[in-house]
C-alpha cells in the first residue's frame, strides 16, 4: 500500500512544484556593509524567489510510513526526533531547485496526500532560508 501512496504523494509534489508561482526578488551589491542602498547597475532579478530548503517531518518515527521509508532508504532521523524526509527524497527535480517557495509547495502537497490516507498522522512541513 505505502509504495502506491508514496508514489501518489511524490506525483502531487511535482505537480505543486510546477504550478507554484514564487514571489520574485531583486538582489544587488550593497553600497557598503551597513547600507540597504544598492549600487546602480548591479541589480539582478530572481524569478524563483528566495533560496532555501523544505522538508517533511513525521513524529514519532514509527508506523507503516516510516517502516516503508526505512526499507527504501528514504529520509533519515530528524534532528529533533521523529523522521525527516527531504524535498530531494520526494523528488530529485524538486530537490535540485533553489526556490524555497517551490520546495515548500511540493512538500505541502506531499503531506496532504499522506494525510488523506492517515489523517491522524503527525506530519508537517518545515523550511529554512539559505
ABEGO torsion letter per residue (X at the ends): XAAAAAAAAAAAAAAAAAABBBBBBBBBBBABAABABBBBGABBBBAAEBBEBBBBBBOBBBEAAAAAAAAAGBEBBBAAEEBBBBAAAABAAAAABABAAAAAAAAAAAAAAAAAABAABBBBBBBBBX
